[in-house]
Amino acid sequence: MGRVQAEDFVAGCLGGAASVIVGHPLDTVKARLQVGQGYGNTFNCILTIYKNENVAGFFKGMSFPLASIAVYNSVVFGVFSNAQRFIRQHRKKSQNHPPDLIDLTFASMLAGCVSVGIGGPVDLVKIKLQMQTLSATSDGTLLNKRTSMFHDQTTYKGPIHCVNCILRKEGFTGMYRGAGAMLLRDIPGYCLYFIPYTYLCQWLTLDHHTTPSAFSVWLAGGIAGAVSWGTATPMDVVKSRLQADSLCKRKYKGVTDCISQSYCNEGIQVFFRGITVNTVRGFPMSAAMFLTYELSLKALKTNKESD
């Protein structure tokens, strides 16, 4: 069995940082649409955030993801690439042989499982910081602080303070609130992320080239991101609601209860809140991620060969 290649982890780290910088503003809009009340459509949500909080409102909670998503993405890309390589070796296939659907599926599912271990706490803190302008009524309904007389029980000063508050009040398990929904989102989500990307890259690569061009990587990554995030929206809504739930009076007992209550109170359309912004932000965010990953990986391998 071949050794683990560290270049995949380093390149994944750089790709993750690029994706956060590009995608965080729309991620904030997505979170507000899924959890908050009174924002209406995507355009109105953007205007409301800008009017009440200026440009800085779109970047709330970014410092923690920027630091942690780099590590998170490093693990996801490193696990996916090395798992795919090990599976191929186990099945006695040449490294030059194009990956098939079985290899990609198993590697994607493994990456999805591993992602929750690191990504769960990261997403939880990010959601809490993004929801800072929301407060609660007596029945737990989230409202905007500027239009409500109620206030949050806890105002987080930053990511470290947020983590300390969660650990003090809920213990270590509190950091993984919504992890079940995240698993149900990420396992199929990463299959619809890496598989389309791989096949699109192969399809876009010209016959006389052995590797895809930068434009092909950018386009394939963007399309894969839009497809993955668009289809993941229903479970992403459930995850966001479970993670934001502890900001106020606890409403949901778990994934099933959250789905049931959300459907009964708001109908089937609630699970498609933020689907437009999820799909739109998925393109530039994933395009930046894959392009940075591939270019960094190529540079690292070239530098290694020249040593």
N, C-alpha and C positions, 0 to 999 in steps of 0.2 A: 504494500500500500504506500502511495506517495506521501511525501511530507506536506504539511500545511504551508501554504504560500502566504506570507505576511503582506505582500504587495496588495492583495485584494482588500485587506482590512484598512490599510493606509489610504488607498484610493477611495474606499467607501466612506471613510471619515471626511475627506475633502468634499466628496459629492454631497454628503449630508449637510455640511455647512452651507454649501451653495444653494441647496433646495430650501433651507430655512429662510435665508435672506430674500429669496425670490417669492416664496409662497406664504410667509407669515401674515402679511396684511389681509389677504383673502381668507386665510385660516381663521382669523379673528372674526371676520364677517360671517363665516360659516358657523362658528360656535355660537354667536349671538342669535342667528336665525333659528338654530336648532333648539336652543335652551330658553332664550328670552321671549318676551311677549311684546306685541305692539310695533315690531319693526316692519311688518308687511313684507314687501318683496326685497330682492337683493339690492336694487338701486336705492330704495328708501333707507335700507339698513346702512349703506355706505354713507349717505347724506346725514343720517342721524348721528352716526359715530363721529363724523367730521365736525358737525355743528356743535355737538356737546363736548367733544374731547380733542378736537383738532387732529393733526396728522399723527401725533403721538399715540392716540387711541388705537390705531391700527397695529402698533408695535408692542402692545401690552403683553407681558409674559414672554418676550422674545429672547431675553438673555439666557434663561434656563434652557429652552430648546436649542439655542445656538451652540451652547456648550455640550449639552447631553445628546442631542440628535446626531452630532458628529460621531460620538461613541456608538450610539444606537445603530446608525447607518453602517458604521464600520463593521459591526457584528453581523448585521443582516446580509450585507454584500459578501463579507468574508465567509460566512456560513454557506450561503447559496453557492458561491463559486467553488469553494472547496468540496462541498457535498456533491455537487454535480461532477466534479473531477473524480472523486472517490467512487461514486456510483458507476461512472464510465469505466474506471479501472477494474472494478469488481465484475462488471459484465464483459470484461476483456475486449474493450473497444479502444481503437487508436485515439490518441488525443486530438488528431486532425479530423476525426470523424465528427460530422455535425451532431449536436445533441438531439436526441429524439424526445418525444412527448413524455415518455415514462421518466427519463432522467430529469427533465425540467419540472415535472409535477412533484416528484418526491423532494427535490431540492427546494422548490418553492414552498411546499408545505412545512418542511423543517425550518426554513427561514421565518415563516409566519409564526410558528410555535415559539421559537427562540426570541422573536421580536417583542413578544408580550412581556417577557421577563424584564427587559430594560425599558421598553416603550410605555408600559403601563403607568409607572410612577411619573415619567416625563409628561405624558398626556394629561394625567390627573392634575399636576401642578400648573401646567399650561392653561387648562380649562378654568381652574380656580382664579388664576390671575387675569384671564381674559374676561371673566364674569364679575370683576370687581365693581363695575358700575351698576350691578343688579342687586336688588334687595328683595325681601320676601314679605308677603302678606301672611295672615294667620293660617291660611290653608296651604302655604308653601309655594304659591304662585310667584314666579319671578317677575319683578317689575324694574323699570329704570329708576335709579335713585333720584334723578332730577324731577321726576313726576310722581314721586311717592313719599309719604311721610314716614315710611318704615326704613330701617337700616339693618345692614348685615350684622350678625353677631360677631363676626371676625373680619377685620380688614387686614389683609396681608401686606406687609411692607416690602416683600420681595420673595424670590424663590426659596431662600434658606429659611426665612421666617415661616413661609407656608409649609415647608416640609416639617419643621419643628412642631407647628401647631397640629398637623395631622398625626404625627407620631405620638404626641402627648395625649391627644384626645381619643385616637382610634387604634394606636399601636401600629406595628409593622404591616398588619393585614389591611389597614386603612389605605396604605399606599397603592394597593391593588384593587381598589373599588372599580368595578366596571371591567375587570380583566376577562371575565367570561364572555361578555359582549365583544371585547376586543379580539379574543381568539376566534369567535365566529365571524368577525370582520376580516381579520388578517390572513387566516389560512386560505380561504378562497381568493381574498384580495391579492395576495402575493402570487398566486397562480395566474391571475388575470393581469399581473404586472410583468413578471419575468417572461412568461411564455409568449405573449404578443410581441414584447420587445425583441426577443431572440429571433422569432420568425420574420418580423418586419425588417430587422437588420439584414437577415439573409436575403430577403426579397429585394431590398433596396441596394444591396451591394452589386456593383457592376461585375460582369463575367470576368473581366481581365484584372480585377482586384481581389486580393486575398482577405482584406479587412474592409469594413464599412467606412465611408467617409465621415467627417465630422457632422456634416449636414444630415446624413442618414441616421447617425446616432441620435442627434438632436430631435429629428422628426419621429423616429421610432420610439424614443423615450417619452416624448410628449404625448403621442397617441396612446401608448400603453398606460401612462399616468391618468389620462382622461377616462379611459375605459375602466381602469381599476377603481378609481375614486368615485366615478359615477355609479357603478354597480354596488359599491360598498356603502352607499349613503344610508339605506334603511338601518343597517346595524350600527353605523356610525352615529346616527341619531340616538339610538338606544344607549350606546356607550357614553355619549356626551351628557345625556340626561342623568345617567347613573353617577357619573363623576361630578356633575354640578349639584347633585341632590344634597350632599352634605353641607352645602353652603347655607342651607336653611333647614326648616323642619323636614325630616326624612319622609319621603313620599313612597319610595319604591323598595320592595323587599328583595328584588333581584331582577334578572333579565326577563323572565316570563311575566312577572308582575308589571314591569315597566312597559313591556309591549302591550299587555292587556289594558292597563290604565290609559296609555297614550291613545290606543285605538278607540276605546270607549268614549273618551273625552273629546278627541279631536279628529277621529276618522282616519281612514287609510292614508290620506294625503300628508299626515304628520310625518310619516316615515320617508317622505321625499323632500322634506324641508332642507334647503341648502344644496339640492342636487345640482342646480345650475352653477353655483359658485364652487362646489366641490369638483365638478367636471372641468370648469374653466381654469381653476387654479391648478388642477392636476397636470395640465399640459406644460406650462412654463416651469413649474416646480420639478417635475420629473425629467423634463428636457434638460434643465440645468444640472440635475443630479447625475443622469447617465452620461452626459457630455463631459462633465468634470471628472467622473469616475473613469471613463475610458481614456481620456487624455492623460490623467494622472497615472493610471496603470501602465500606459504605454511609456511614459517618461521614466517611471520607476524601473521598468524592465530594461529599458535602453541603458539607463545609468548602471544597473546591476551587471549587464553584459559587458559594459566598457571597463568595469573595475578589474 
